[in-house]
Amino acid sequence: MRRQVKRACAGTIATAAAVALAAGMTTPASAKAERSTTAPQTQITSKHRITLITGDRVVVDAKGRVVGLERAKGREHIPVQFRKADGHTLVVPADAARLVSTGKLDQRLFDITELNKSTTRRAQAKGLKVIVGYRGAASATKADVREAGTLRQTLKSLNADAVQTPQKETPELWDAVTNGDRTASGIAHVWLDGVRKASLDKSVPQIGAPKAWAAGYDGKGVKIAVLDTGVDATHPDLKTQVIESKNFSAAADATDHFGHGTHVASIAAGTGAKSNGKYKGVAPGAKILNGKVLDDSGFGDDSGIVAGMEWAAEQGADVVNLSLGAGDTPGVDPLEAEVNKLSEEKGILFAIAAGNSGPESVGSPGSAEDALTVGAVDVNDKLADFSSTGPTVDGTIKPDVTAPGVDITAAAAPGSVIDEEVGENPPGYLTISGTSMATPHVAGAAALLKQQHPDWRFSELKGALTGSAKGGKYTAFQQGSGRIAVDKAIKQTVIADPVSVSFGVQQWPHTDDKPVTKQVTYRNLGTKDVTLNLAAGATDPKGQAAPSGFFKLGAAKVTVPAGGKASVDLTVNTKLGGTLDGAYSAYVTATGDGQSVRTAAAVQREIQSYSVTIKHIGRDGQPTGNYNSFLLGYSGLAKGRAYQVPVADSGTTTVRLPKGDYLLDASIAKDFVKFEGGVDWLVQPKLSVTKDTTVTIDARKTKTADITVPDAQAKQQLGMIGYVYDAAGIGFGLGLQSFADVRMAPLGGEVSGLQQTWNGQWTKGDDAEYDVATTAKVKKIQGDKVRHFKASELATVKNNLGSGTPGKTGSLVPVGVFPEDVIFANGVEQKLPGSRTLYLSTSDKIQWTWDFEQHKGRDADGFPIPEAYYTLGDPQTFKAGQKYTKTFNTAVFGPHLNAYNGLYREGNSIYGILSLFTDGAGHDGSSDFTAVDTSLYRNGTKVGSNDDPLGGKEFKVPAGEADYRLTTSVKRSVKVAAASTRIDASWTFRSKKPSDLVKLPTSTVRFNAKTGLDNRVEAGRTVSVPVAVEGSAKGSNLKSLSVYVSYDYGQTWKKVDVVGGKIKVKNPEKGKAISFHAKITDKKDNKSTISIYNAYYGK
């Protein structure tokens, strides 16, 4: 299904070393981006950890930026590479790099952008989900894998296990699947158990179904498995159709609460009962096997989908509809493998959606070779702009056919997500678009053919539907054979097998190209010979007619014997293409005996390309296969092309590269496990490929950086080196324990626009650290950088770290921001309350910010578990030789409004982005909480409630103007914070649907009492407490302010006067607490109330 979904885009950092390294900086436009689309947990969410399969943890902020790296026990010595390309951030430990480059390890296991998607995080919340494929029995290894996690599914057809491993046990899983920098014995592949998503009155006649019905074929006796979000079997169009149901998703049952599967099922085999037949599906006589493989949000795991396929096969499915998918990657993934295997072994036809992402984006599993992959057209057979087209990432022709997929009306699941979003019209039906809607047209058409020919397998069904398709004015990579025509397919006795012919890639230059001949083979499934007249038409990469003779048939006609085969030569002569390179496609049309067979063909006429040989030499002067090399093209024909250099034990490999400029990044190590002697890193920012070329990467040329701090007793904890190359729009980074662990050297000539950064962290005792960084524009990568920081160059920042709960620990995590780059340091745990002094570098226009975390202990792997979080905020400039003081995690905690925080309305949605537990110094943050109740009222009637502490969860409201009141109450345990254990707030305002995002008129009060780091004050003393109004009532906009205090947790309140912006209160008795309550009205009569319980204690 194709749905319009609002996406908030946080700003990206144009560096990759530090890509990962950006801090939680905010801009005025970022409030919308801060919203969370998932239900909140009772834990802090400003930052979170993503655990890699190695056990290392990547710290990611609310905007998806990496702001820290926590190494698993025993892995501190292993370098970690940071890379950003194509909008994805990868964090790859060096001992995993070889396995990723050889395809044994799924790259998505280290793709932070993928792992940080809300759908992936939700799926992986209880542990890392992987699919482990085996070679042979692999009994011992299989036992180790299962011991390292929970066996979720045994995928027999793949010889694989779907395993979920708690984050703390991922090191055991890593040990089970690897042996050094190789896979363990018996391990074939390790894939991320990824997440897939759900991708008639005119459309059914459009494909000729009524004529097939008139001929007696309605799908009777055929089983169609709909593997989707479930099916509403109570819908009148489907209540007689569903014969079996099973749930493979994380949802509670097999019913469709999302609305996608019901719509799909009714297109394929709905009876149209509710509409008196108007919205009848393609094969109303067929029966449906309902396999729920996607949850109530439309997402599902790969392993659940594979298990659903296996179940469908066991239930005797003839056709399987998969209106789902995700991005394709090179090679064969688990879903593709399962489709191919079950097609070949069981004869099942898989009709699979191509995807909704436009040009060159056919998704998986639609990319499977044996799938009948479906694109979408409208009622006029115009290709839908969203319909994914080929070639696949492996260069094959997909989609195979198209079908109606624009504005398709079919059954609605009442009360489902899509039903609520789209609305029923007419009642019981809804209209949506996507290749998800096109695919069940094809599945239904296949059911009609299966009824006609019960003995036909997937290849015959696929051949008849592709061969009889109606061609449009599109290439083979856009439409396959064309739009299906089932009224023609039921008359088809001759098919092409295979259904398309790919000539692969013909290497440049083309002046010496030789003609290449392949055969188009026809099978006659009938009882009499058929003579076919043959014709071929071809198009060039621009969609114009290809030169005469580019594709040429070897015969004008061919006779196919009854029950037999006949072949005809099809020759491609890429020498005839002149100067136009790219994808050429053709259609061979065979007509005779009242039928027509269309066969798509294609060839890639390679653009101007050359062979580049890369040799890797170790420090000992010998060739080495211990390398990890990457190429990124950024100009000419190379632009946007990325290549992982294949690993060869000889150290030498050759890749074919289009003409243009490339960045070459290479690392070599004696071994990628122990890292004795560290790693050698060589970079050539500009490798110009204009001819066949040899590049030698020689580790003997590398040198070590010499960077120090003014205290020789300080111990280095982190060293990072990164670079950004503007021309390529990419950068890399390498994180190590010490600068001594990496040696660097340049390759190639000088360039402009190259920025290199070095940053390090040294600890001094238990409560101080040096965080220094330097950056420079360089012409070449600099290996022997020298920088000795002096004490006079540093700023000194003392951070007072509070905690009102005894026995706590915490840490600060600094982030440095250059105009061109961003870097981070690691958090160092210490006792609370206390202080930590940061000695910060100040040169190169660097600014600093940092986060504070309070911990509640450590997990099984020794990682601290955060329970409260506060941020310094926007990066600040600190001056050399100056001393500063900052205070975190002290009272009074309460709501805080600024340029970004507040209540918002966007269209018909109202939501809050507001820190309810901002600390006394004004640092935004949050903490674990025990209970939340947030409600919205419209004209006095409750709209709804949720458990979101104003973190972005929406309330849907009507467009018209009305009075609103939003209330929230949040409680937290005294084990987290003794102060401000409960916050109650309410805001009253008028609102109507705006034309754009608007901030709603709300106010709060800050009580700026002076407390100790333990959140306590001298008992019984009378003091003045400053109060500050924030928001719409600030300054001259204040109409009225009333403040009350309580010493019995709000059972009784006493009003106190506000004079000169202050109130006078008596400090609570020893061990007792004071609470505050405020009522605020602005001059437009918008009202706010704030209550802070147990604001601080007496001592």
N, C-alpha and C positions, 0 to 999 in steps of 0.2 A: 504494500500500500504506500502511496505517496502522500505524506501529510506535511502541512506547513507547520513547522516547529520553530518557535523563537529560540535563538541561540545567543547567549551573551558571550562576547569575545573579549578576553582580557588582553592587554597589550603584550606583545612579544618582545623579547630582548634580542637584539641583533648580534648575539654572540653565542657561541656554542660551548666554549669552555665553561663559561659560566652560565650558560643557558640555564642551566640547572641552577644557576646560582642566584637567581633574582630574589629579592626580599619582598616582604608584603607591602610594597609601596602602593598608595592609592592616589587616584586623580578624581576630580569632580565627576567625571563621566563614569566612574567605576561602580557607583552604587548599584546600578542595575545589574552589573556583572557579578555582584556578590551573592545574588540570590541562589539558593539551593533548590534543586528540583526534586530532592529526595527527602523522605521523612527524617527528621532529626533524631539523633540518639541522645541518651542522657550523659553524653561525654562532650568535651570541648571539640570543636570542629574547625577552628581557625587554621590549624595545621594538622596534617595527618601523615602517617608513615605508610609507605608501600614496601612490602617485603618481597625481595627478589628470590628466585629459586635457590640462590646461593646462601640465603640467610641474611645478606646485607640489606639494610633498610635505607630507603631514600625518603627524605623529608620534603613534603610538598605543601605549599601554602594554599590559601583559599582560592588563588587565581591559577592554580595548576603549575606554579613555578617551583623548581627544585631549590630548596633553601638549606639543605643539609644532607649529610651522608653518615650513617652509623654502620660501622663495620662489625660483621659477625665475629664471634670469638675465634681467634686463631687465624683470621683473614686480614689482619691489619697490614700485613706486608704486601698484599696483592694490589697493584695499581688498578685504578678504575678509570675508564675512559668515558668522557661526556661528549656527546655529539648531537648537533641539531641540524637536520636537513628535512626538506619537504614538509615542514610544519610539525615534525615529530622530534621529541627529545629522547635520546637513548642513553642509558647509563649501563655500561657493560664492563663488569670485572674482567681483567685480562685473561684469567684462566677459562672464561666462557667464550672469549672472542673467536677462538679457532672453531669451536663447535657450532657457533652461529654462522660463521663464514662457510662451513661445509654443509650447512643445512640440517645437521643432526639436532640442533637446538632451535626451536622456534624463536625468531627475533622478537616476537611480541612479548616474550617473557622478560624483556629488558626495555621495552618501549613504554616509557613513563607516560607519554601522551595517551596511549591505549589503556594502560593499567589504571590511569587516573580518571577515565570516563566514569560517570556516575553509575552507568549500567554494569561496567566491569567491577567497580568497587563493591556494588551491592552483591553481585554474584560471588565475589571472592571474600565476602565479609567474614566468613567462618574459617577461612583458610584458602591457600593457593590451590586452584583446580588445574590439573594437568591431565593430558592423555599421554600415556607411555606406551609406545609401540615396541614389540619384541621381535627378535629374530629367533625362530624356532621355539622350542619349549622354554628355554631360559629359566628353568625352575628356580635356581638359587637367586638369581637377580630379581625375578618376579616376587619372591618371598621378601627380599629386602625392600623393594618398592612398597609392597603392601604393609610392611611393618612400619614404614615411615609415614604412613597416612591411612586414611579411611578409604576402602574400596567402594566407590559409588556405583560403578557399572563395569561389568566384564563385556568388552566389545569383541565377541568371538570372531566376527567376520574380518576384523582388522588385526586380530592377534594383539589386542591392546587392553590396557586397564585405564579406566577413568578414576583418578585418585584425588582426594582432597586432603591437603596437609596443613595443619595449624601453622601459623606463621612461625611460632617458636620451634617447630620441628623441621622447617625447610632445610637446615643444614644436613639433617639425616637423609632427606630425599635427594639432596645434591650428591651426597656421598654414594647413595644407592645407584644413581644413574650415570655417574662419571668415574673415570679412573685417570687421575691427572687431568690432562687437557684432551682426553679421548673419552668416548662413551664407555660405560662399563660393558663387560661381556654380555651379549644377548640383547643389548639395547639398540633398537633401530632408529627411533625418533623420540623426541620429547616435545610435545606441542602444548601451548597454552590451551586450556579448555575454554575457548573464546565464547563470546556472546554474539548471537545472531538476532536480527530483528525482523519483524514482519514488514517486508518490502512493499438491463439485460433485454429489455423489450426491443431494442434496436440491434444490440451487439450479437444476440444469438442468431437472428436471421442474417446478419452481416457475414457470418462464417458458413452459412448454408445449412444450419442444423434442421430447420423445418423440412427441407427436402429429404434429409436423412431419415427424419421421423416418418415422413410419408412413404419411404421405402421400407419401413418396418423396423428401423433401428433407433431405439431410445436408450440403450445401455443396459437393458435387462440382463441379469445374470453376471454383471461385471461389478467388481469391488474397486472403489476409488478411495485410497487412504489420503485423508486431508491432515497433514502434519502441520499444525498451526497453533493458534491460541485457544483451541477448543471449539466446540460447536454447541450452539443452543438448540438442543434436540426438542425443545418445546415449541419452537417456531412452527406455524402451520405448514410452511414449505419444506420442513426438514423432519417433522416428528415421525414420519414413516420411513425415513431414509437412513438414519444412523442405526447400524446393527451392532457395533462394538465401540467401546470407548476405553481409553487408558491415559493416565496422566504421567508424563515424564518430566514435567516442569517443576519449578519450586512453588507453584501455586497449590492451593488446598484441594482442588478438584479438577475434573476434566471439562467443566462447563466454561463457556466463553464469557469472560467478564471484560474482555478488551474489545471485542466486536469484529475482529479481523477474520478469524476462522469461520464464523457463521456466514459472513458475506462471501468468502471464497467458496465454501461448501455449496451455497445455494446457486452460485454461478455454474459450478460443475454439475450438480445433480439435484437442484431444488425443484419441487413440483409446481411451484407457482400457485399453490392452493389459496393463499390469502388474497391474491390479486386476480383470481379466476383465470389463471394461466398466463396473465400478461407478463409476469416476471419469471417465467419458467426457465430453469437452467438448461444447459446443453444436453445433458443425459439424464432426464428425470426418471428413467427406469433403473439406473444404477443405484447401488447401495454405498453408504459411506462408512469408512472406518475412521473414527475420530481419535487421532493421536495428538494429545495436547503436549507439544514440545516447547511452546513459548508461554511465558507466564502472563499474569494479568496486566502487565505493562507492555507486552509485546516483545519480550526478549527471552532468549533461552541459551543454554549451554550447548556447545558442540556435542558433548557426550550424550546429553538427553536427546538430541536430534538423531544421532546415530542409533541410539537405543530404540527410538521411535521407528526408524527405518527397518531395523531388525524385527520389531514387533509386527509391522505392516506385512513383511514378508511371511512371517509365521502365520498370520491371519489370512493369507492367500490373496493379498492385494494384487490386482492386475496393473493398476496405475497408481502412482504416488504423486500427489501435488505438494510442491514445496514453494510456497510464496514467501520466501525468506532468503536471507543471505547476509554477507558481509564482504569487505574488500578482499580481493584475491591476492595471493602472493605466489612467487615462482615455485614450481614443483607441485607435488600432490599433497593436499592437506587431508585430514581425517574424513571430512564429509565427501570430498571428491572421490577418495579411495572407496568409501562405502557405496556411493552411487554406482561407480564403475563395477564393483564387485557384485552387487546384487543384480545389476542389469545383466551382466554376463552369466551369472550362476542361476538366477531365478527367472530371467526373462522379463522382469518388471520394467515398465516404462516410467521414468522419472521426468515429469514436467516441472521445470524449475524456472523461477523468475530471473531475468537477466540483471535486474536492479534498476534503480531510479536516479542514477548519477550522471547521465549524459555520455559524451564521447569517451571512448576507450576506457570503459569502467565496468565491464562485465564482472559481476561478483561471483564469489564462491557460495554454494556448490554449483551454480549455473555454469561455471567454467569447466566442470567435469566433462571428459571426452564423450561419454555415453549419454549424457543428459540431453533431453530435448529442451533447449534453452529458449525462452520466450521474451521477446520485446513487445512494446505496446504501440498501437496506432489508434487514431480516433475514428469516428464514424465514417469519415471520408478516406480512410486508409492513409492518412498523413501520419508520418512517424512522430510520436510524442516527443517533445523537447527533452523530457526527463528520461526517456528510455535509454538504458545503458547499451552502448555499442562496443564492438571489438576493434582490433583483435584482443584476445586475452593476453595476459602478461607472458604467456608462453608462445604467443604468436599465432594461435589457431583461430578459425572462423567461428564466431559466436556473435549474436544469438543465431539459432537455427531457423526460427520462424518468428513472425509477429502475430498478434491477435488483438482484438479490441480491449483497450485498457484505460480509456479516457471517459470520465463521467458515467461510470457503470452503476446502475441501480440494481440492488440485490438485498437479500434479507438482512435485517438489523437485529442485533441482540439487545433487547430492551435493558436500559440502565447501564450498558457497557460504556467504556471510555469513549469509543468512537461515536456511539449513539449520543452521548452527552455533548461531545464536541461538534458533531456535524448536524445532528437533529434528523428526525425521520420525516420523509416527504416522498411518497405518501406514507401514511401510518404503516409501520411494520417493515419499512424499507429505508435504505439510505443510499446516497450516491457519492462515490469516491473514485479516485483514479490511481493508477500505478501498474507496473508490470505484475504486481500481485493479483490484480484483477484480470489481466490478460492470460495469465498462466492457467487458471481453472477452465477457461474456454478451451484451451488445448487439451487439458486433462479430460474434460467431458467429451471432446471430439475423439480422443483416443479410445474412450469407453465405447462409443458408437462403433468404431472399427473393430474393437475387441469382440463385441457381440456378433458382428458380422463374420469375423474370422477368429474363432476361439483358440485356434492353434498358433496364431501369430505371436511372436515374441517382440521384445522392445524394438529390435532392429527393423522388423517389418512395419510395425506401427509408426515408428519414427520416419522410415523411408516413405511411407504412403502420405503422411501428413506434410513432409517437406517437399516431396516431389510434386504434389498436387497444389501447392501454394500459389497464390496470385502475387506476381511480382509487382513491386512499385518502383519508383524512380530513385532507388537508393542502392548503395553498394552492398556487397555480400557481408561486409563487416557491420553494416547498419541494420539489415533486415534478414540476414540469412537467405533463405529461398523466397521469403515473402510472407504475406498474410494467409493464414490457413483457410482452406475452403473444403469443409468436410463433405459437402455435397459432391465434390469432385473426388475426394479421397475414397469414398465408398465404391467408386467405379474403377479404382486403381487396381490393376493387376501387375503392373510393372513398376518397380522401384529402383532407385540407385542405391548401391551399397558399397562403400560408405556414402552418406548423404551429401558430402562435400569433399572437395579435393584441394589440399593445400600443397603448394610447391615450396614452402619454406622461404628462406632468404637466399637471394642470388647476390653474391659478393661483388662489391664495387672494385675496380672500374668495370663498366659494362661493355666497353668496346670489344672485348674478347669473349663476351658471354657466349656460351654454347646453348643451343636449344635443349630444353629438358622436357622429357615426355613422361606422362603418367597416364594411367587408364581410368576411364569412367566405366564402371561395371554396372550392368543392369541385370536384375533378377526378375524373372517372369514367374509370378506366383499363381498364374492362371493355368487353364487346361488346353490352351491353343497358342500356337506361335504368334508372335506379334512383331511386325516390322515397324521400326521407328525412323522417322525422318529427323535428322539432327541439324541444329543450328547453334551458333555461339555468338554472344554479344559481350563486349568487354568495355570497362570504364577505367580511366586513369585516376591518379590520386586526387585530381580536381573535380572528378565526377563527369568529365567529358569522355567522348568515345576514345578508346585506346587505338593506337596506330594499327592499320590493317596488318593482320598476320601476327599480332602480339600473342594472341591465343588462337590456336588453329586445331581444328578437328581432323582426325586421320581418315574419316569417312563421312559421307553425306547421309548414310542410312545404315541401320544394323538390324538384323533379325534375331530376336531373343526367343529361343525355343521354350515351349511349355515346360514349366518346372525346372528350367535351366538358367544359365547365365550367358551373357555376351558382353564383350568389352570393346571399347573404341578408344583410340589414342587421343589424348589431348596434349598438345605441345605448347609450351610457353617459350617465347624468344625475347628475353629481356634486353637483348641488344638493340631492339627496335624502339626503345623508350626515349631515345634522344637524351635530353638533359634533365628530364623530369623523373625524379626518383621517388619512391614511396610505395604505397600499397595499391596494386592493380587487382581488380576483381572481374570475374566473368560469370555468365550463366550459360550453361549448356541446356538447351531445350530439346527434348525428344518427344515427338508427337506421332500418334498412330493408334488405330483401333479405338478412336473416340476418347483417348486419354492423352495427357501431357505430363512429362516428368521434367521438373526443373532441378538442376544440380549446380550449386554454387562452387566456384573455384577462386583461388587467390594466390598471389605471390607477392613477397616483399622484395622490391628492387632496392637493394641496400643503398642508402645515401652514402655520400663520399666518406669512406672510412679507411682506417689503416690498422695494421697489426702492431701492437705495442708489447714488447717483451720486457718483463720486469724481473731483475735478478736481485736476490737478497743475500748479503754477505754478513756474517757474524763478526764479533770482535776478534775472533781468532783467525780471520781471513778466509774462512771456509764457507761455502754455500750452506744456507740454513733454511729449513722449512718451518722454523719457529717464528712466524711473522703474522702480522695482521695489517693488511693494507687496503686502502679505500680510495676510490677516485670519484670526484664530483665535477661534472661538466658545467660550465657557466657562460660560455660564449659560443657563437657560431652554431653549427649543427649539434654541438655537444650540450647546449644549454638545457638544464633540467634533468640530465641523465646521471644516474648514480650507479656505481659498480663496486661490489665487494670483490677484491682480487682473490681468485681461487687459491687455496693453499696447496702447494706441491712440496713434497718432501725434498725434492732436488733444489728448492729455493728459486726456481725459475718457472715462470708461467707467462703465457701470451694471451692478451685480451684484444678483442676487436673493438675499436673506438671510432665513432664519427669525428670528422674534422672539427677542431675547435680547441678551446683552452680548458684545462682541467686542473683541479687541486689534487695533489697526491699526498696522502698522509699515511705514513708507514711506521710500525713499531716492530722491534725485534728483541727477543729475549733469549737467554740461554735455555730457559724453560719457562713456561707460563703457569707454573704451579708454585715452585719454591721461590722463584725470582731471585736466586742468588746472583749478585752482581747487578740487580736492577733491570731497567728496560732502556733500550735505545730508541729514540724517537726522531724521525727524519721527515721533513716537510718540504715539499716543492709547491709553492702557491700557484705557479703558472707553468704547467706542462703543455706546450703548444704541440698539438698533434696535426702535422701537415704532411707527414710521410711515415713509412714504417720506421719505428723508433725502438731503441733499447735504452732502458733506464736501469742504472745500477744503484741499489740502496746499500750503502756500505757503513756498517755500524762502527767501524774503526775511526770514522771522522767525527764522532759525537763528543761533546764536552759537557761538563757539569757546571751548573750555576752556583755562585758563592754569595749567599744572602744571609745576613746575620742581624741580630738585635743587640742592644748595648749591654745585656746581662749574660755573661758567659755561663752562668749557672742555670739559666732558663732552658727548659727541655722542649725541643721541637715536637709538636703533636701532628702537624699537618703541613704539607707542602703541595701547592698546586701551580701548574703552569698551563696557560691557555693562550690561544690566539684567535683572532678574528680577521678574515680577509674580506674586505668590502666587495671586491669584484665578484666573488663567489657567493656572497651573502651567507657565509657559513663560518663556523668555527669549531674548534675541538678543545677539549681540556683533559688533563690527566691529573688525578688526585693520588698522592702518595703520603707516606709518613714523613719523608724528609727529601729535601732537594738532592741529597746524595743518591737517591734511588732512581733518578732519571738523568739520562744524558741526551742532549739534543744536538742536531746539526741541520744546516740548510741544504736543500737540493736546488739546482737550477740557478737562474740569474736573479737580479734584483727586481723588486716590484714596488709599486706604491699602494697605499691603502691597507697595509698590513699592521695590525696592532697586536703586541704581545704583552701578556700580563703574568706577573709572578706574585703569589701571596702565600703567607705562612702564618702559623700560629705556634707560639711558644708559651708554656705555662711556667709560672713563678710561684712556688709554694702552693698553698691550698686555695688562695683567694685572689690571685692576680694572673694576668696573662698579657702577652704582646700579640697584637693583631696588626700585621703590616702588609702592605702591598705596594707594588710599583708597576707602572704600565708605560709603554713607549711605542711610538711609531717606528717601525724598523723596515729596512729594505729587504732583509733576509731574516729568517729565523735565527735567533741568537742563542747559542748553546751555553756560552761561558759568561753569562750575565753576572756582574759584580755589583752588589749594593749592600753597604754596611750602614744600617740605620743608627743614628746617634740619639741620645736621650733628649737633646734639645729640639729634635725634629718631631717629637711625639707629643700628643695631647694625653692628659691623664684624666680619666673619667671614673670617679668613685660611684658605684651603684649600690645603694642601700636596698637590700632585698628583704621584704617583710614576710611574716607568716604568723597567724594567730593560733596555729595548731602545732603543738610540740612534736618534735621528731621528724619534721619534714626536711626534704632536700630539694634543691632546684638548680637551675643553670641559666646562663645567658648565651644566646647564639648570635654573634655579630655578623653583619652583612655589610660589605663595602661596595660603594657605588661610584664608579668612574663615569665620565661622560660617554665613554666608549664601551664600558664593560662592567660586569657585576661579579663579585666574589663572595664567598662565605667562609666561616670558620665553624668548628664543631663546638657544641655545648659541653662544658666541663661541670660535672655535678659537685655540689658542695652543700654544707649544712645550712638550714634556715632556722631563725632569721640570721642575717649576716650581711656581709658586703663583698663586692668583687670589683677590683680595680682593673680597668682596661687601659693599656698603653697603646694608643692608636697612631698609625702613620697619618700624615696630613698632606703629603705632597701629591702632585699630579691631579689636583682638583678633586680628590676623593672625598666623598661624604659617607657617613656611617649611620646605620640604624641597627637595632638589635631587639630580640625577643627574650622575654623572661618566661620560664616554665617552672611550675611547682610540681614535684613528683610525688607519687604515692607508692613508691617502691620500685622494684625491678622485676622484669619478667624472667622466664626460665633461661633465656639466653643472656641475661645480664643487662638488657636495655632498660633505661628508666621509663616509667609509665607516667605520662603527664596527666595532671588533673586540673591545672589552672594555667592560663596563658595570657600574657599581656605584651603589647608591642610598643616600642618607642614611637612608631609611626613613620612619617616621611623622613627620608635620609637628611641628616644634619651635617653642617660643616663645623669641624673642630679645629682650633688653631694650635700650632706648634707651641709648646712651652706653657700652655694654659691648663688650668685645672677646672674640672666640672663635677657637679654632683647630680645624680638622678636617683629617684626612689620608685620602687615597684612594689605592688602587692600589699599596699597599706590602705586603711580605711580613710574616707567613707566610700564604700563601693556603691554604685548606683547607676541609673540610666544616664547616658551622655549623648547630646545632640551636637552635631557639627555639620560641616558642608556635605558630608556623605551620609551620616547616620540619620534615620528618620523613618516616617511612614510614607508610603508611595502609592500612587494609583497609576496604572497603565491600562488603558482600555477599560474593560470590565473586571479588572483584578485589583484588589487592595492587599498590600503586604507590608511587612516591616523589615528594615535592615537597621538594627539597633543593638548596641552593646548595653545590656542591662546591668552588668557587673563591672563597669569601668572603674579602675582603682582610684584612690584619692588624688593621685597626681594627674589624672586625666588620661591614663593609658587605656586604650580600648582593649578588650579581651573578653574572656569568658572562663567558665569552669564547669566541672561536672555538676550536674544537678539531679535532684531526686524526683521532682514533680513539676509539670508545666500545664497550665490551662490558659489557652488564649482563645478569646471569643470575639465575634463581631456582631453588632446589632444594627439593624436598619429600621429607622422610624420605630424603635422600641422592640422590634421582633428579631430574634436571634437568626442570623444568617448561617452560622456554623461555629464549630470549635475545632481546635487542633492542639497538638502537643509541641508546637514550634515556639521557641523563646525569641520570636521576632527575628528569625534567621532567613526569611524570604519565602515562606510558604504562603500561597495565595488563597484569598477568599474571592470567589466569583460573585459579582453583584450585578443588578440591572443597570442599564445606562442612565436612567433618569435621576434627577437631583433628589437628594434625601439627606436626613440627619443620620449620622453614623456615630457609634461608640465602640471603640476597640479596647478590650480589657486583657490584661495578662497577669498571671501570678506564677512566679518561679521560686522554687525552694531548693536549697542546697544543704548538704550535710555539714555538721560542725567538724567532721573529720577532714573536710576539704578546707573550710574557712569558718572560724567561729564568728566572724563579723559579716553583717549583711547576709543572714541565712535565708531571708525571704524578701522578695521585691514584688510589690503590687503596683500596677499602674493602669490608668484608663485615660483615653483621649476622646473628646467629643468634637465633631466637626461636620460641616456640610460638604457634599461632593457630588459631582455628576461625571459622566464619561468625558475624559479630556481628549484632545486631539493628539497628545503626546504624553510622555512620561512626566508626571508632576509630583512634587513633594507636598504632602498634606500639612496643614497648619497644626503643629503639635509643639508642646513645651515640656520642659522638665526643670528640676531644681537640683543644683549640686551643693552638698553640705561639706564645706572645706575645713573640717576640724583637723587639729594637729594631734596626731597619735604617735605612739612609739611603733617600732618595727613589729611589735607583737600585737598591734591593733588595740592597745590599752592606753588609758589615761589615768592621771592621779585621781583617785576616788574622792568624791564629795566637793571638789573645788568648783567654784563658779567661773565660767570662761565665756568668751565671745566666740561664736562660730560664724564665719562668713558664709553667706548663701548667695548663689549666683543663678539667675534664671537664664535658661538657654532655649532657643527655638523661636517660635512665632511671637512669644510674649517678651522677648529680650528687649532691654533698654526702654525706649519711649513707647514701645508697643504693649507694655504691661498695663493691664487695667486693674487687676487685683491679685494679691498674693497673701495667703494665710498659711501659717506654719504651726504645727503642733508637735509635742513631744510626748513620749510614753516611757515609763520605766517598768511596765508589766506586759510587754509583748503585745501592745495595742489594745489591751482590755479597756484601758481608759486613756484618753488623750487630753492634754492641756495645751491651750493655745498660748503661743509666745509672740511677742511683738517683733517685727522686723524694722530695725532702725539703722539707717545708713548702710544697708546691705548686710547687717549682722543680726544674729539673735544671741541672747544671753541664756545659758543653760547651766544647770548644776550637773557636774559629772556624776555618772552612776556610782553606786556603792561598789566596793570590792567584789568582784565576781559577778556583778550584775551588768545589764546592758541598757543602753538608751536606744529608742527607736524614733524615727522622724516621719512626719506626714505633711504633705504640702498640697494646697489647692491653688491652681494658677488659671487666670482668665486673661486672654489677650483682648485687644481693643475691638476685635471682630467677634468677640464672644465665643471663641473656641476655648474649651475648658480641658484642663489636664489635672490629674491627681497622681501623686507619687507617695508610696509608703515604703520605708526602708526599715526592716525589723532587725534588731540587734546590731545597730550600726557600729558600735564599739563598746568596749567594756571598761569598767573601773578596776584599778589595782592599788 
